[in-house]
């Protein structure tokens, strides 16, 4: 399938070709530029992005591990479909891993780390959607960082990236009113207050409620798509 105009060339950017290709394909999947179920060849991707086949293949392997694409015999790939079952599996694992780590981190958000959390929360309501979306991702990562080890972080990064397709679908940062922006800020303010408190059970409850509310909205949206 031709990809003309769907992806931006990364040939002249100063960073790892694999990282750039991964980021660009991931952006296209998250925004729906590459739609669920859409097939494309490695040759088409290489031509559109202005790189060789090698970084394309490595980027697609990364994205496959995140549940975003499905590789087909190393020559083509398909954007993974959105399903309620997959979404529920992602959130089930987030409850099991993310919530206890956030609770165990209570009492350890001090000094520079506290200021980082506060700064990320402010940036999460930035009018630039890319700034806001990245700050939201980093905010959730910072909530668990004091208690997380390397394996925890690897697992959570995979889950967050897999979940991002679903959250982006329902909470699209490019189409948001000022009222909705402040509502989202308020919901994350609750998490920050709990994180900076001294009650780990309150943090666990706040994050469970937060994830549960998101999962419910996403479930309703994806269920309609499956019909």
Order of alpha helices (4+ residues) and beta strands (2+ residues): alpha-beta-alpha-alpha-beta-beta-alpha-alpha-alpha-alpha-alpha-alpha-alpha
